Amino acid sequence: MSGSEYVREADRELDAAYEEPMSLAEYVDRLFEQPSIGAHASKYLLSAIEAAGTRTVIEEGEERERYRFFDDPHNDGEHAILGNTEVLNDFVDDLRSIAAGRGKEEKIIWFDGPTATGKSELKRCLVNGLREYSKTPEGRRYTVEWNVASAEDAPGLTYGDVPKVDEESWYQSPVQSNPLSVFPEPVREAILEDLDAEHGDHTPIRAETELDPFSREAYDHLERRYRREGVADLFSAVTDPRHLRVTNYVVDVGQGIGVLHSEDDGRPKERLVGSWMAGMLQKLDSRGRKNPQAFSYDGVLSQGNGLLTIVEDATQHADLLQKLLNVPDERHVKLDKAIGMDVDTQLLIISNPDLDAQLNQHADRNGADPLRALKRRLDRHEFGYLTNLRLECELIHRELTGETAVWEGSDGEELRDRVRAPLSIRVGERGGQVEERELAPHTVEAAALYSVVSRLDRDDLPERLSLVEKALLFDRGYLRDGDDRIEAEAFDFDPNAADGTQGIPVTFTRDVIAELLNTARDRSHPELPVENVLMPRDVLNEMAERLHDAPMFSRAERREFEDRLASVKNHVFDQQEADVIDAIMHEKRVEEETVEEYVEHVYAWATDGVVETDQGESQPDPLKMKVFEIEHLGRFSEGEYDGTTPMPTVRSFRRERVITALNRHAWQNRTEDFAIDEVNLLDIPVVREVLESHDWSDVARVYEDFDPDQWDDPPANTETAAVKERTIDTLVEEFGYSPASAELTGRHVMGQVSYRWD
């Protein structure tokens, strides 16, 4: 686009977000048409979250509905909160109770958890989501503006060091006062009752706050003026469109969202509501009293009035927490002893675990604990480290590349290719050329799996389950055990297990990989020109070595994490080995039609049925079944048949592995006209093994002269050389490897296989 087109695009963006001001009466009419525009703080926050919709995810092995709001959709996922869906859903449930007035209104919502678990992202995600929602028609947010410049006997209305206003000057409520707060309380209550009666299907709107002190000063000034003039309809005169108008605003920090950062300082009153400006007090004719026009209104509650107040790194502001005790239920704070201000805001604090220790410093005093009242008001939601392999891979990708798009998908297997995929990282320029380095396939997966395994609680582990299997179960929601698919519900995990409370944080993993990228080389094969490739073992070994240099880990943690490394290495090697075998056997895969024919013949054999062919019905062919079982399945030899008649082991296999699977997955609900082509062959485990996987016995059977000892440098014109060439090509073309990473992976796998090759 040209520069002028960008300008027009910006104009359209602003035009969509802002409306022309309206009168107070017009606002009330619109409120009855669209009640959402008058929502109180907790209801508005809830509406913004729900408006983004939901999606299905699997976390900790369970299927859950996740609110897309927390994926930061309006900002392309830049500050998405990965994982912790159950914690976020509990937060939304609390908001729903607070918004409906069913309890927890006196609570201060507290997000706690270790560093690098997404708490800072939560703050940014809330700001982004609320800002964008306020730009939509259903999310419009309104406040009032005042103009009293026509009052000739007053010095004007201002809350800054500006000259006296003129007729065209308008000043917005500095704390986003609800337009309904202009009405006297009985009238306001009548409006809300009529609104509830007309729209009884929504959560009732609350508007229990009076005008803020700044707006009250303007209102009182106008009322005094018109009362002196003997105007009959005082309220109509004060709220005349010449003096009062309702305007919408885009929610942002300082405008409906108050954020108290860790580095903010000042007296408690200044941090909460603001401070008096001595110079302004002297300029204003206030007749010996404090004039709210001379207040800064830059405290966190003032800025967050109308929607959300966030105290970031609450440990640094622990002195404020007790002063916030009564804000949620009383909805009132004071500028000083004489002037108070009603607030409508959802209080939320964020902290690391050190706040918990600070709150419990007097716990041994029981009933005499001076912090007991505060702890009773805090509603704790605890973030944890990610315990899903896919999510941790996604987080590592974000940390290394800056890519922010959220990986969607409800099943871990749907995203298997992204988890195992290679990753190219730009590390600089050399000689005018962009220099990139490659994280080989399974490298990010290895780092993520090690991190996740370090965070899992070993104490609640069932005897038949390893920590790696627990990680895979949490990621997919099930495990495979031969023909059986074992769902997560089959395992009895302790709901109070310490999964995700400690472990290797993503920042540690990121730093290790980043340093390796700057010094990448193949340590095992320095003669190869592959210094730009990082292999899974490189990252895992470096992570283990760096544990001893990282002060964040205790000695016990280092020992525990080191003990868990071997199982991760074994799993990653299994993945690499499977890639190499699949690449070797890529051209030898069995066609699905051949498998379908075998299954049909076995079913007819077991049920004394017939096989439908183009020539009509025929008896099951024992030779076809035998050939398939020997050559394709590789499970049996000639000695297990009497001619073409199967021996007991073969007959048992057909009935227990094939027929039982068919009955389980397809035939239980069969109809009279059921056909074999209605069966999803991949639902039959033994068939899936034929179509999708092989093992070294298949390789040895198909390539009789193959020798893994010769892999590194195979003699010319040998079967090993031909197999290697095709395998490298397949790994590159079909599995996403680069030539270098394919070579290194093949060497690593063959080095482990050759010593046990028969």
Secondary structure, 3 states (H helix, E strand, C coil): CCHHHHHHHHHHHHHHHCCCCECHHHHHHHHHHCHHHHCCHHHHHHHHHHHCCEEEEEECCEEEEEEHHHHCHHHCCCCCCCCCHHHHHHHHHHHHHHHHCCCCCCCEEEEECCCCCCHHHHHHHHHHHHHHHCCCHHHCCEEEEECCCCCCCCCCCCCCCCCCCCCCCCEECCCCCCHHHHCCHHHHHHHHHHHHHHCCCCCCCCCCCCCCHHHHHHHHHHHHHHHHCCCCCHHHHHCCCCCEEEEECCCEECEEEEEECCCCCCCHHHHHCCCECHHHHHHCCCCCCCCHHHECCCCHHHHHCCCEEEECCHHHHHHHHHHHCCHHHHCEEECCCCCEEECCCEEEEECCCHHHHHHCCCHHHHHHCCCHHHHHHEEEEECCCCCCHHHHHHHHHHHHHCCCCCCCCCCHHHHHHHHHCCEEEEEEEECCEEEEEEECCCHHHHHHHHHHHHCCCCCCCCCCCCHHHHHHHHHHCEEEECCEEEEHHHCCCCCCCCCCCCCCCHHHHHHHHHHHHHCCCCCCCCCCCCCCEECHHHHHHHHHHHHHHCCCCCHHHHHHHHHCHHHHHHHHHHHHHHHHHHHHCHHHCCCHHHHHHHHHHHHHHHCCCCEEECCEEECCCHHHHHHHHHHHCCCCCHHHEECCEECHHHHHHHHHHHHHHHHHHCHHHCCCCCCHHHCCHHHCHHHHHHHHCCCHHHHHHHCCCCCHHHCCCCCCCCHHHHHHHHHHHHHHHHHCCCHHHHHHHHHHHHHHHHHHCC
